[in-house]
Structure formats: structure tokens, C-alpha cells
Amino acid sequence: MHTGPYVAPTLVVDTVVLQLIDNVLSVLLIQREKEPFKDAWALPGGYCAAGETTGEAMARILETKGGVKTTDLRLVEQLYTFDTVARDPRGHAVSVTYMGLGISVTPAHTSGVQNPTFFPVDALPELAYDHGKIIEYAHERLSAKLTYTNAIFALLPELFTLSHLQTAYEAVFGHELDKRNFRKKFLSLDMIKETDQQLREGAHRPARLYEFNQQGLEALSRSFD
């Protein structure tokens, strides 16, 4: 039980931006300009100002430090609140963390941004604070979310083949899936529909292009795992 004088913790906001790059799940990091952890890689984050909601702070910090606008993302949601007392060497800091998913997200390298770069989630550099644990949690949360929602739509273009869909799931889950079982199970969910368009890749037969019934988050009719 805390018995000392009351000192309000600092409120910060961090954002985990994920996308697929060459079929590899990757996360946006910035390179810190100041101590603590000067020059170390970290999630785009900063202080939440008085009179500012955490959502507003997230959008401001992500753009000014990470070069990414929330409108560049296809899905953004609050992930978790990390409040370990010793997570910041300057004192008790509570992080309200958001997760954003997108495709072809290219950070703007304008004045003030801090070298925003995407790294594979399974090949991260040494990170500041507890950001490694935050990214791990976000990855686990996303993997779980794909079993009961259509959140994968946010990592895919509007038109995609069944092979692209399976590859995206495999990139998040971190293991291969049986092609026949995957297609049978996913098509039975009635979340996607065929279009009249096809994609030709190399010498292979043209592949039918599909689209989600809804370009937004939707719960699955039953668990997909």
C-alpha cells in the first residue's frame, strides 16, 4: 500500500503501427533524439497535454514524430494501458497505447520526424523503455483478434486473392496454414465475396480477386483458428 505523498504519474501515449512488408509483419519505430535512451529505437510516443484526449495526443505525436497520419491507417484502436512503475527512468509514467493497422504506409520525412522506419516484429533492434514488451503484446493481441474478427482487412488491399489472404494470416500467426482447410473455413464465414476481376502473376493461371463484404471491423460468426 502506498503511504507517501501523492504525486501524479505522467501520462504518455504510444502507438504500435503494423503493416505487412514483403509478407512480413513489421512495426514502425522512431529514433529518439533526447535522453533517456538517446538514439535508441522506440515506438512513436510522447506526453499527453492538458486538455487533450489520448486519441488526440496519439494522432499529433504519430504525425509529428513518426510522419504518419491516422488517416493513413485502415484501423486504429486503443490497445492497453501500461502502468509498470519503473517503466520510465524519469519517474512513474502511464502509457495509454494504441494499435494501428495499414497497407503501404510510408512515413513522411518532414521536419521534426525522428527517422521513422519499419522493422520486422521478429527482428527488432534494442528498444527504449518497455517497448519490446508492448510490441509483443500488440502482436499477440492482433493474432487473437484475427480468430474472432475480420481485422485482417486492414492489412490487405481492397481486392486480394485467396493466396494473399492466407499469406497475411500466416505472417501474423507466424506459421504456415493448410491451404485447403484455410480456404474452406474462411469461405464458410461469408465475410468475403468474389469480384469479376482477376489477377495474373507470371505464367500462373489468373487468380480470382475477392473483397470483404465490409471495409470495417466486424465480428466473425464463429471463431477462426
Buried (B, 14 or more C-beta within 10 A) or exposed (E): EEEEEEEEEBBBBBBBBBBBBEEBBBBBBBBBEEEEBEEBBBBBBBEBEEEBEBBEBBBBBBBBBBBBEBEBBBBBEEBBEBEEEEBBEEEBBBBBBBBBBBBEBEBEEEEEBBBBBBBEBEEBEEBBBBBBEBBEBBBEBBBEBBBBBBBBBBBBEEEBBBBBBBBBBBBBBEEEBEEEEBBEBBBEBEBBEEEEEEBEEEEEEEBEBBBBEEEEBBEBEEEBE
